[in-house]
Amino acid sequence: MAPCLNSARNTGDWMKCLPEELWDIPLTNLAIPGSHDAMSYCLDITSPLLRSESDSFRLLDRVFYCFTRPIIYKWATTQLKNIVQQLQAGVRYFDLRIAHKQNDVSRDLYFTHVIYTQVTVVDTLNTVATWLSEHPKEIVILACSHFEGLSEKLHEEFIYSLKIIFGSKLCPPKADTTLRSLWSSGYQVVLSYEDHAAERHKELWPEIPYWWANKADAEELIQYLDSQKRFGRPDGFFVAGLNLTADRCFMASNPHISLRTVTMEQWECVRRWLEDQKPGSDMTSLNIIAGDFIGLIPLCSIIIDLNKKLLKRRSPKKVEVRTAA
């Protein structure tokens, strides 16, 4: 059995370690670990709120800053490991929400989740490109979205930067996405860009559907995902989100807990459901499965192990039994 499907796995190179039997299956039919709001591990608690936040929330934040900021930080933080640690843990899909700060004279872009990150987008993606060069058989799916505050010019500048950073690693949308083909072509990055600016660039993929339950209860989350499965999976890449979500009333009425607390308390319920899932081309199969707090919960190892279900069952060899004359 390949190392990545054993208990002593090398999650940093799990695609490289997959059995050859799986090398000709498209990535859209494999089980791929994903990171929801991947960059929220480095939120800047002192940064301004996003422009898209409501005026009433902005006013509340100005007046009760010392109260609102700790709550925002506790509920907007969905990851604790940095981007390289997530890659090493086995994450291959990254939910990247991008914005330009209001009144910022620089051209720098940041990741966001209610507030902005401490690190810039370009620096982070350069880190990803370096890691990929060190792991030439690993493929990542980068889902860039939101783009608050980006003008058409900033979009074009950012897309140009993406082409420079990833170069020949960028996989075009019409490419064969089996591991064997991707390895032979040197493609390592599927780049989804959720803006009409992507239409002008043949290297960029369209939006990848994300099944988001918007529930704070694990049972309700599972009910939502099961109902989505009954309608059938999309043809290409798609994401089943295991991330729990709480509204602001829930947050305000529970100031002493956090998203991390809620996630950890309900993990066993989610884990049992997850272990019953399967990848593949069937209508009820899953593809990318994204969650929060990678590393605190064994999300990646469970998802990688789901690929065992794609291996052909081999019938046991017949044993000839001779009887005494």
Summary of the structure (lengths in Angstrom):
residues: 325
radius of gyration: 21.3
end to end distance: 40.9
largest distance: 96.6
contacts: 970
relative contact order: 0.17
helix: 43%
strand: 15%
